[in-house]
Amino acid sequence: MLDLKTIAITNLVLTMKITDGQAKTIKNRIDSRVAILCSGKNNAYLSIALRKEIYSHLWKTLKDHFCVTDYHDICRKDYSESLKYINSIVLP
């Protein structure tokens, strides 16, 4: 039978948020994904308005997928999945 310490540690591990370094990696992955998605649209990266829409779509889609209001709130246990998910996001 699990004791209270084990339960508390398990709960902590399951709810810990990503580190600042992990958040930076997610931001860099979003930046890369925007560049990739823009490259197929006649260098759409140069269009500030279009680039802004793509950034908004990626951030919103990521946060909605992990049910968070800020990407810093993504759980550590979901960090690897978040990186994979970013690469799978497509434009509507």
C-alpha positions, -999 to +999 in steps of 0.1 A: +000+000+000+013+035-009+021+057+020+012+095+020+048+105+011+048+084-020+014+097-030+026+133-024+058+128-045+038+112-073+014+141-073+042+166-074+060+148-102+028+147-123+021+185-118+055+201-120+058+228-146+085+230-172+117+247-164+128+281-179+152+262-202+124+239-214+102+270-220+130+285-241+133+254-261+095+254-268+098+290-279+127+282-302+107+253-317+077+276-323+100+301-340+114+274-362+080+260-370+068+295-381+098+299-404+090+265-419+053+272-424+061+306-440+087+293-464+061+276-486+041+308-490+064+329-513+085+339-483+055+349-462+079+354-433+085+389-446+048+398-441+045+409-405+007+405-405+008+369-418+037+359-396+018+373-366-013+352-375+008+321-378+025+327-344-009+333-329-023+301-344+007+280-332+006+294-296-031+290-293-031+255-307-003+244-284-020+259-253-054+245-262-039+210-267-024+210-232-053+229-216-031+257-202-034+295-204+004+300-207+029+277-222+050+279-191+023+260-174+028+229-195+037+200-172+072+185-173+058+151-180+043+166-212+075+184-223+086+159-249+051+155-263+048+193-266+079+194-288+065+166-311+031+183-311+046+216-323+061+199-353+027+184-362+007+216-361-005+226-396-022+258-407-060+258-411 
